[in-house]
Each structure stands twice: as structure tokens, then as C-alpha cells.
Amino acid sequence: MKTTPSTRASQFLVLLLVLAGAVLSAPGRAEADPVYGTQSIAYSGVSNPPTSDKPQSKLWFNAGSWWADMWTTGTGWNIYRLDRSTETWVNTGIVNDTRANTLADVLWDGSKLYIASHVVTVTGDGTPNPSQSGQPAKLYRYSYSGGSYALDPGFPTTVTNNSSESMTIDQDSLGGIWATWTQVAGNSTSGYTNTVYVNHSADAGATWDAPFVLPVASPHPAPDDISAVVAFNHNQIGVMWSDHLANTVWWATHPDGKAADSNWQLQPAMRGKGQADDHLNLKSLQSDTAGRVFAAVKTSLNDYSPDPTVPQLVLLVFKPGTAAFTQSTISVAGDCVTRPQILLDTQNNMVHAFQTAPPTSVTGCSYSGAAGAIYEKTASMDNPVFGSGRGTPIIQSASSSNMNNATTTKQSVDSSTGLVVLASDHVAKRYWFSDRPLGTATPPPAAPAASFTATPTSGTAPLDVVFTDTSTGSPTSWSWAFGDGGTSTVQNPTHSYAAAGTYTATLTAGNSTGSSTASATITVSATTPPPATGGITVVNSSTTYSGTATLTAPLPVPAGTAAGDVLVASVAADLNPAMTPPAGWTPIVSGLSVSTGARLFSYYHVVGASDPASYTWTFNTSVKWGGGITAYRGVNNATPLDSTVATATDTSWTKSSLTVGSITTATNGAMQISTIICDCASPVFSPPSGWIQRWQSAGGQIADQADVLQATAGATGTATWTFSAIRGAAAWRTALKPAG
């Protein structure tokens, strides 16, 4: 039965009378849940919720109608058409897979219908279940004519002979079909390994190559992780997968055409403790000149923090022109949401996000995966700022309280298609859906675009900085964080930095629609760096970084350097690479890692009579990086180091400090030096008490170097670096020996 606003009100009253207060007295509920959406066919005999899995699409729009791949009791998976005049799904009688233990991903390319049906093996990190061989994933290809679909000769074909938790497909710019899935192997004795697999068919699915492991550095996530594929930018294929083990959502791209299967570029889409979860949904805008890819992902931050405001569902947007991702929060942990799906409305330039959450009468939740109702939130595709809360309920019924697994189409939508979302209640064994028109919407007022100027951005302590708001979009509130603990809510504040350091000043500008942030780096140096009693002085420092992946890290030599000075250089590199230093540099640490993320390389070098103006470090793979050099004068050129090297690492992502153990110096007047890195791209460090910060890289991967004089030789005691936020970090500590 189709529901309208008037019939919903009637149904709500009837429901209250029938239930006679029973629902009203249910724990955590204030009233019975109103009905949203339309009830559809009942089903039985299928192993998994028929509208799952998370990356998959079950619907498509063709020839003026919406269609769906739906399970029919006693028959199998059938093609259905939505009759909008009666709001009913009509079985066309076209059956594809009859196996009850399968799920499918559907693609309509404008002339052909592709249905990739795979046998499902659901797995988890706590209870891994290996993929089963002899369980083929099949590709069905149909032609459309005269209002009906016909299976093409030679189909179905076999994509792989193994089961998987999920599988998705897409079509490249040359008509080839790509598929990806994850495959678990092993046992409880030897352990389990999960692997990201890819396969492709150059002839539109008729014949398939052998499946292959995605040839990148990190193709082995946790057993619960999954992958998804998307075509974008008219010339590339992208594969995204979650990776609990590396706390990362990965993104790998491959150019269309004759590029070798080994030609993939890898980068993190999002990383950090609790950032990865096995919920992915990808959509692309093939008509978009920027070639953007939109990805709805779920974090695991609720597992690590009781804070209800941490992001739970996040929208990632990839722009090929910058090869970078931006991210915005769809919903927070306190919204109790899960299983995001997105849909792109090109006419209104809107991204629609759909999510499962408890019914409208329930405000809390015991865990984020609880079924209940389907909600929708929207935001501009150009500035995706979502409002607070769960959004608008679109599928809900008190008589069917376990709605879950929203699914829709890979295609973009507009006023000619309208918008259809399908879901299922796997307890009541019933399909439900939402169908509504899409007119030309009046877009909501845009959230402001934050920006500001800071004058000056560098100088000696104490440094007074004037901040001037230049935000657009009519902000009505301003929240400043100056990076040293100071804050302000005035529009144009002045702030004084009392101590030397590198600080990130951040402005959050907001109005009734939403908010955005902007930041700038303020560099404050000590008034006069203290010389060491033994004669060691600091000449100068230099720092630079690369926010895009490169194979080399060129670091400039600090100004004023002369022959006999000792240079101490450090580079923090993303993705844990190997590195080759320039000739003539001696390692302090040649690879100190923060798990599988950042890696620290530190070296020293005695300056000669004709040294170059910069030195270049070379990586074995393209990575983002940050680094710097400090020049010291008065150091013993024959034996520059006066102690052994102490190191410390913390990869728990639960601490806001790192303590490096004691060292023992042999010479009075030694200069202690220490470098720290984090697996992050924003400054967070403060040096140990009494130490002077010489430089901190501003992006890419963060590194920070500091030093302090030790007048008398002997044991130094420990030294503790502090962070402005919880991080994973690694650090080393040693001392320079005075000359003479």
C-alpha cells in the first residue's frame, strides 16, 4: 500500500488504537512510530537480507521505469519493474540466479544490464570464515528491447570460483567490466588472511581473465574488511577497501586502456585509529568535468571513544585533479547510524545519504548497528556540509521495526527519474521502499567557507598576531583555536604567542546551515637560541614537506651554514617506505616506524668546503613526507655523537604523550637532540620541558626536532614529548659532542 502524508496520519491514529498504549510504554519510546515509505513483497528462503550488501546496488532506471533485482520465494532472483501508478513492484518473470545463498551488484550502462551474483560467506574479525572454492560468482548480461530483458548468449560467465562477503562491478571507459571482492583464507591453527582481489573482462563480461591480488603494498586487510570498485574521470578505475589492521581506508587507481595489471597507484583515503570500518558505498559523476568520486564510509571511532560527537559516517570526495580526498561528517556516533548509501542528484547538485538508525521514537541505542528505520540527509555536492541528527525518516513502520540495508542505483538521478530507495526487514521478511519525485529544488543557504589572514605568520617570541576573518557565505559565529591552548569567539582577534614553537591556528566559521574550517601555520622562534657551554651553537634550521606523493624529498641546507658545521636531518614519510640517503650522510635511525604508517629517517653530515645548497632523499615508492635540517656549529667533526641513540614508539593511539628514555653523555657541554614523528598531517607536538623546538614540518607527515644543552656529562633522565591530540608516534634521542 502506498502511503501519503494524509494516509500516514490515519495509519498512525489507527495504530495507536490497536496497540492501546503498548508501544507507548515500550522502554525508550515516547510514541508509536509513524509510517514512512511503502510496504512491498514478502519473501522467504533467502539466506541473507536481500537488499544487502553495503557497497552493492540493486536498482536501476531505464526506459522511464525503475527496476530491481529482488528475491521471489520459490523462484529465486527476478527482475522487477516498479509500477508507479499503483506503487507496486511487478515481477517480469525474468529469473537470473536461483541460488538462495547469493547476493548481487547491478549495473545498467545505458544499453546492457549486468548482474554480478556471488555466493556469500559472511566473515568477521572475531570469527573468520574462509571463502569457499567451487562457489562461482556469475555475471549475467541482458539486452533490453520492447519493454523486456533477454539474457545474452554465452551468459552467465564466471568472474571467480570462490565465495566472498561482498562483490561489486563497474564499467571502464572502453567498455570493460571490472569486479572486486575480498577473499579470506586459512584456519584457526595457522591463522587467517584476507586479500583484496580484482578481475576484469575486456569484452563486456563475455570472457574473464584470471582473478589476481591487487598489486599494491597493502592488499591484506582484516578478515571483516571488504572492497568496492568504481569507474571515474572517463579514464580510470578505482578500488577502495577498509583495513582495520592499518587503521586505514585505502584507495588504488588504474588507468583505462593497455596499462599492465600491475599499474596501480595507492594512497590512503582516510587513516587513523578507529577510522576504518567495513562499510563502503561509492558513486562517481562521469558527467563531471572534475571526475569526482564520492564515498560514504563508516568509522569505528565509537569503539574507541565514548564521545557521542565523534564522526560515525563520513563522506569522502576524491578529485583526480588534486589526487586528494576531502571529508565531511554525515552523522555522529550519538545518532546511532550504520550502513550508509549515497545517491547523486545532478540536477540539484545534491548528494543524498541514506542510513539505518533506530525508529524516530527511540533516541538512544545500545550499538551503532541496530536496525530500525531508514533516514535521509542531503548536502551540496560542491560543499557537502550535512545538518545535525539522523535526518528525515523515509522508510519506517511500527509493525516492521527492523528496517535495514538501504540500496539504490549506481546511476545519478534528476527530475526525470525521481528517487527510489529499497530496504528490507529481515525479521518480518518484507521489502519496503521509498519513491518520490525530484523537482528543481531551491538549495538551502550555503554554509560559510572559512578563510582568514594572519599578520605576521612568523617572528620571535613573544609574537603578537592579528587575525582577520575573510570568510564568505555570511557566517554568524566564529570559533578560533590558536594552537597553544588559546581560544576566541570574536570575529577579528589578536593573540600573543609567548613561547617558541610551530602552531596551527584554526578558524571555524558557522551559520544556521553549517560550518567549515580553515587553518594557518604560525612559526614562533626563540629570541636568542642559547649557546652551549662547550661551544655548540645553532646556526639555523630549514623545513619543507610534500602533501602529494613523490619519490624524492629535497631538503634545503639552512642559511648561514659553513664548512665544519654538522647537519642533522630528519624525514617523516607516509606508508612506511624504504629510503636511500644522499651520499656522505650517516644514519642516526634508518627507519623508525609508527606501525604501517609513518616512518622516520634521521642522519647527520659534516659540511665540506663545497657542499650543495640542498640534499635529496629517495624513496622506493611515492609517498607524502615532511622533514627538516638543523645546522650545529662547534661539534666534534671526527665523532659527532656523544651518546648512544634511545628510541621510543607508541602505536596504541591511546596516548597524548611519548617518553624517550635516558641517555648518558660523555662530554660536558653536549647538545641533546631529539626528533619525533606521528602518523598524521597536522602539527601536534610540544617538546620536552626546557627543550627548544628548532623546526616542525607543516604537512605531508609531521616531524619535529628540538634540542637542549646538557652542561654536565652523565645520565640525562627521560624526556617527554606532549601532543595536542591522541596520536601514534615514534621518537629518538641522542647528543652531539662538542669540539675540543
Secondary structure, 3 states (H helix, E strand, C coil): CCCCHHHHHHHHHHHHHHHCCCCCCCCCECCCCCCECEEEEECCCCCCCCCCCCCCCCEEEECCEEEEEEEECCCEEEEEEEECCCCEEEEEEEECCCCCCEEEEEEECCCEEEEEEEEECCCCCCCCCCCCEEEEEEEEEEEEECCEEEECCCCCEEEEEECECCEEEEECCCCCEEEEEEEEEEECCCEEEEEEEEEEECCCCCCCCCCEECCCCCCCCCCCCCEEEEEECCCEEEEEEEECCCCEEEEEEEECCCCCCCCCEEEEEEECCCCCCCCEEEEECCCCCCCCEEEEEECCHHHCCCCCCCEEEEEEEEECCCCEEEEEEEEEHHHCCEEEEEEEECCCCEEEEEEEECCCCECCCCCCCCCEEEEEEEEECCCCCCCCCCCEEEEECCCCCCEEEEECECCCECCCCCEEEEEEECCCCEEEEEEECCCCCCCCCCCCECCEEEECCEEECCEEEEEEECCECCCCEEEEECCCCCEECCCCCEEEECCCEEEEEEEEEECCCCEEEEEEEEEEECCCCCCCCCCCEEEEEEEEEEEEEEEEEEEECCCCCCCCCEEEEEEEECCCCCEECCCCCEEEEEEEECCCCCEEEEEEEECCCCCCCEEEEEEEEEEEEEEEEEEEECECCCCCECCCCEEEEECCCCCCEEEECCCEECCCCEEEEEEEEECCCCCCEECCCCCEEEEECCCCCCEEEEEEEECCCEECCCEEEEECCCCCEEEEEEEECECC
